[in-house]
Amino acid sequence: MTQNIRKLTMCAAATIIALSAYQATAAEPAKFKIPAQSMQTALTLFARQSGIQLLFPYDQVAGLHAQSVNGKMAPDVALQRLIAGSGLKITLSNNNVIALSLSNPTQKARGVEVASLGVTALPFAMQSAGAVAPQASLADDEPTGPAIVVTGSRGQARTVTDSPTPIDVISGEDLTRTGKAGVFQALNTLVPSFNLPVRAGGATSTVIATGGLRGLNPDQALILVNGKRRHKTSLINAVSSLYNGSVPADLDMIPTSAVDHIEVLRDGAAAQYGSDAIAGVINIILKDDAKGGSANFTAGQNFDRSDGELYQADLNFGMKLGEDGFANLSLNLKKQEMSNRAMPLADCSVTATTTCFYPLVGGQLDPRDAAAVGTERIVTTSYGVMPSRSINTALNAGYDLGGVQLYAFGTYSQRRSDLWYSYRYPKDINNVMGIYPNGYRPHVMIDEEDFELTVGAKGEVAGWDWDFSTGYGRNRARQSSEGTLNPSLGTLSPTEFYIGTLKSSEFVTSLDLTRGYDVGGGNLQVSAGAQQRHERYQTFAGDPASYAVGPAIVSGMTPGAQSSAGFQPDDAAYMSRDNFSVYADVAWDPNKDITIGAAARFEHYDDGSGNTLIWKVNGRYAATEWIAFRAAANTGFRAPAVAQQIYTQTTNQFRTVNGVPNQLLQIKTLAVDDPAAIALGAKPLQPETSFNISAGVVLTPLPNFNLTIDAYQIDVDDRITITSTLTGTAISNILIASGVPAAEARTLTAQYYTNAIDTRTRGIDVVASYKHSLFDTVNMQWNLGFNYNKTKITHIIDNPIQLAALGSDYVLFDRARQSNMTNNLPRTKLSISNLATLGDFTLSSRVTRFGGFKSYQNGVTTGGVTTYPNDRSYGAKFITDLEASWQVTPLVNIAVGANNIFNVYPDKNRASDVSATLGQGLYAGTSPIGFTGGFYYARVGLTF
C-alpha cells in the first residue's frame, strides 16, 4: 500500500503543470535551521519548520544531497537554497502546498540550466495558485526559478537577480553548443566582458589560454573549481603581445564534459577570495550526477585550405558509492591539427635574391632555385593555430556520513603542444648546410602534465556550517626541440635538444565557517575563515648543447638551439613561499528588498609581497518588484607570481626594430634578481593593488524578461609587466659587463618584469534575456550581451638611471608596449543569440560583433622628425555561429554547426608587413576572431 502511494505521488509531482515558484512568498518568513544532509531528511525538516506541506518523489530523491539553510527568510527562498544543484524543481507552489519533481527522472541532473550570458528569465507561469499558465509548455523542461549561484556571497546561495554584484551563469550545454575546442574558447563566445585572442604571441604564449575579464590580464581574475582556488600553469606569457608577463590558470586542462555550469563574477572579490581576484572570479562547478551519463564525438575543420582539423571525444558518467555517496567521472580526448594562412613567396632572380633559398652560383641562380621559378612556394606552414594533443580527466565525488559530508574532486591532464617556428633558408647564417642542405623548420614540443586534487569535509556544529579542505595542484611542462640545430656547433650540432622543464605547484588548506542569525527581523549571514597556501616554482636546465656558444660562431649568428635556446645552469632556479590569510564576510537582508554586505581580508606573504589588508562593501535595493539597484566598492591586490620573480629563458622572436618589421631577435627574459637585469635597472617586484567601484540596475518588468546594466571603474597601481625589448650595442655592453659571455651578448636583446604602470579601466556591461513562444509551437530563448571597456595608462615609472644614461632611444615601457595594454583589444563586444526548440529539433544561432582595435608601434626618427609608419587600425567584424541538432531518440542526438559561417577574416595588414622571405604577417596576431576563417563541425551524442 505504501509503495503504491509513493508511485502515485511521483506521477503527480512529475506531471503537474508548472506554476510560479514565487507564490509561496505570500507566506510569512520563518526561522530555518537545516544542516546539509540527505535530501529526504532535509525536506522533512523544511516542512516541519515552514508549516507548508511538501509533495515530492520520495524514492527518486534518495541519494540527493541538500544544501544547508540557516536564518530567517521566506519559505520559497529557503527551499530554493535547500535544493540548489540537486536537480529538483518546483512544479506547484502556494501558501499550503509545494510540489517538487526531478528535472529528469531517469538521470539526476543539477537544476541550474540557464541561458548563455547568465541571465535567467523569470518563470513563465506567474499566475495565482490553481490557474493554468498559458505558456506552461515552455517550462516543461526548464527550472521554474532564477539560477541559484554560490559565487560572490560566501555561505549563502542567491539567485542571479538577487545578487548584489553581476554574475554570468553558463551551463555545460551552452559550452557544448559553441563547438569550441575548450572551456576558455567557449567563454570568449558566451561572456561579453571576456576576451581571448586566438594567438596572443609566440613561444609558450600560443599554448596558454590567455583570456582576460574586463580588459585586464588573465592572472587578474581568480579561477575556482567548486569554490576552491585552482593552481596556475608553469608556462608564462614571456614574449606575447597581449597579456604580457601574465601567469594564469589554464582552464583548458578541465574537460568540458565535467562542467555542470560556470559562474562568472564580474566584480572585484579579493577581500572574499584572496589574491588575483581584481577583475572578478570564474568559478567552475563540476557535475555531481550519481547515475547516468553522456558521450559526444565532434569532428570539424576550417572552410579554407581544409586544415585545422579538430577531433574531440567527451564522456561523462555518474555512479553511486554505497547508499549515500556518488562519484562522477569525465574524460576528454582532443586532437587539434595545424592551420596555416601564410602567403606564397615571390620568385627569386639574380637581381632580387631575397627569396632565393640558395646562394648564387657563378652569378647565376642555383639550379634548385631556378627550377622553382613560376611555382607556388609556401615555406611557412604554421601561421595559424598550432597542433596539439590532449587527454583530460576529472573526478567529483562525495559521501554523506550523516552529520558530516566528505568530498573530493580533481583533474589529471596530459597535453602535447607542437610549436612550429619559421623556416630557415639553406643559405641562412643560422643553418649548417652540411646538416640541412634544404633548410629546416625548427619546432618545440611542450609536454605538460597537470594534476589537481582537493579533499575535504563539511558539516554543522553548534549552529555553524563548516567546510575544511586541502588541495594540491601541479603543472609540469617539459620542453624539447626537434628538426633544429645549434649553428655555433657547426656540423657537430645535434638536431634534437632537451630545452628544460618548468614546474609549478600549490598546496592550499582552507577552513570556512558560516552561520545565519535573526537580526532586526531579517537574516544576517556571518562567514569567516582562514587559508594557508604554499607555492613552489622551479626551472631545470637543458642539454649543454642547447645553449652552448660553439667554435663555429660568426658575427650575426644566434647561438643555441634555434627556436628556443635551452635553459642554462644559471637560469635554473627554485623558489617557494608561504601565504596565510584570514577573512570575515557578512551579508544582512533586513527585509526581502534590501541586501547589505561587507568583507575584509588580511594576507601575509613571507616573501617581498609582505602584508595586505583589503575590504569590500556592496548592497542591493529592490525599489519595486521589477527594478532593483546594486552597487559595490572594494580594494584588491595581486601578489607577484613566483614565476615572474625567477623565470629566465632565451627564445627567438620576430620584432619590429627601428621601424623595420619581421626582424629575428634572440630575446632573453631575465629574472629580476639577475645581475644583468639589475644592471638594466630591475628592482624586486611588489604586489599590484586595485580600487574597484561599480553600480548597476536589474530590471524584470515582465515574467519572461530580464535586463541588467552595470558600470564599473577599476584602478590598478603598480601593474606587473615585461619591459620593452631592450636591444642595441649599449645593451650588449651592459650584459657583457654583468657577466654574460660576449659572443652570446652581442646577439641578445633583454627584458625583465617590473611594476611599470598604473591603469584605469572603465566600462559598462549590458546583459538581457527574453523567452517566448512562436505560433505556440516553437520555444525561443533570446540573449543579449554587450561590453564597453576602455583602459588608459595613468602613470608610467621613470626610466631607471641605468637606461636614462643611454639616451632617449632606450625606454623602459615603450609606445608599442603601451598600445598592447590600452588599444590592442576591442573596446566593444556585442553578442545576440537565440535558442529555438521545436519538438526534437533545436537551432542555436549567435551573432557576435567584435569592435575595432589598434596596434601602435614605436616611432621612426629621421632628420629629427618622428613618424609612426607602422601603426595599424583594424575594423569591427561580425561573426555568425549556427548549430542545428536533432534528438533522434531519447538516447541519440546529432548536431551540425559552423563557427564563423560567413568565413569572415580580420582586416589585412599592409603588403609591407608581410615577410618577403617567410610569407607570414598578413593578419594581426592579436585579432579576437583569429585569422583562419570559418569552421564547420558535426557532433554525435549519446545520453544514458
Disulfide bonds with the S-S distance in Angstrom:
none
